[in-house]
Amino acid sequence: MHVPTIERTRDAAQSPRSAAPQPDGPRLEALSAPLAWHVVKGIALTIITLGIYRFWYRTALRRYYWNNTRLAGDRFEYTGTGKELFIGFLIAIAIVIPIYLIVTLVGLVGGAVFGPVVASILGALIMPAVVQVLSYRARRYRLLRTRYRGLRFHQTGTGIGYLMRTLKWLILTGLTLGIIYPYLRRALERYKIEHTWYGSARGSFSAPVKPMMKMWLLMWGLVVGAMIAGSMVSVAAAMGSGGGFFGALVGLIVSVVLLPIVWQAFRVREFRAFVGGTKIGDISLSSDLRTGSVIWVWISYYLMLTVLLVGGFMLASYLAVGRMGYFDPEDVRDFIAAGHGQVAIVTGIVAVGVASAIVTELFLRRRLWALRARSITVYNLASLDQVLQSAAQETGGVGEAFDSGFDIAG
């Protein structure tokens, strides 16, 4: 999810240490406003309209988060519309379908062996590239629809330029077996930030990699360790080595349990580094987001999901055999064979899915938005008085609204 704050930038000629901000800047505020009704209404109408309303629902969520983010007494504004996203989705489909047809045609006319291979390669290369280009345009759309104190954000640069930088760093990351992944993240963020504008103030970026690199190396080591432990488990099981199997299994479990925790710790450090390494004009930022707070949000969220799924299972067992807990498989088959049983199962699946979506929005995304927003301090805000609105006027936005159609929007 995108946090509706001032986009993160920092002067590339200055390091965060040499440009230490003054300790009296205002913090962003994440206002507590009712959200449950918007979520329930949005999900219900999305289901009733077979997914069409999702564009208006996405817009309503963005407007909620933007309008409830406040800085120095002034709220951010989101001016996008569901109609723009829907039309953008149709345009995106018009782009994707011809590409898909060309790839399919290559597979059909290329022969029984050569055709499918070439089609698979083209599909694996073209579609991710298209998504990268459209994701950059999606960010441009969101910035154009974001205002603060009457001034709008906008973005220069091109989707092709962003794609070329992505390809370059993906190749380098692959050659190093993923070790320099934080450098890839920083390079892409720098391209976005250095092409971000707030009125006439341009963004700049100089986030350090070191704070992220240590945690990423730990993450990388855990992934490698899990792969090695998994291989040892398979070998020990095949050889019938009880001691080796147990030791490898413990190592695998420990690695798998630690992976999501270390990943969240890495993302928190990345967030702090990117925020602290950013400027827009003379405005600088810092973040004191805490890893423990973020991890607790995720743990509590998964606990809620677990309770929800267990409750759904118990309800399903009660509907099937009239009691909760253990039930005979034959009772389940009889229940499924009955017409009302099939309806009950479909209804139960939909109900659990809707409840999960509500829990995700209310207890994960909103809480993470509040944590991130409230962690950010803005310095030298008075310089906004000298920022003039850029000469370019806001466009209709129809051709730029690709984000929702590709599920790129947060």
Buried (B, 14 or more C-beta within 10 A) or exposed (E): BBBBBBBBBBBBEBBBEEBEBEEEBBBBBBEEEEBEEBBBEBBEBBBEEEEBBBBBBBBBBBBBBBBBBBBBEEBBBBBBBBBBBBBBBEBBEEBBEEBBEEBBEBBEEBEEEEBBEBBEEBBEEBBBBBBBBBBBBBBBBBBBBBBBBEBBBBBEBEBEBBBBBBBEBBEBBEEEEBBBBBBBBBBBBBBBBBBBBBBEBBBBBBBBBEBBBEBBBBBBEBBEBBEBBBEBBEEBBEEEBEEBBEBBBEBBEBBBEBBEBBBBBBBBBBBBBBBBBBBBBBBBBBBEBEBEEBBEBBEEBEEBBEEBEEEBEEBBBEBBBEEEEEBEEEBBEEBEEEEEBEEBBEEBEEEBEBBBBBBBBBBBBBBBBBBBBBBBBBBBBEBBEEBEEBEEEEEEBBBBBBBBBBEBBB
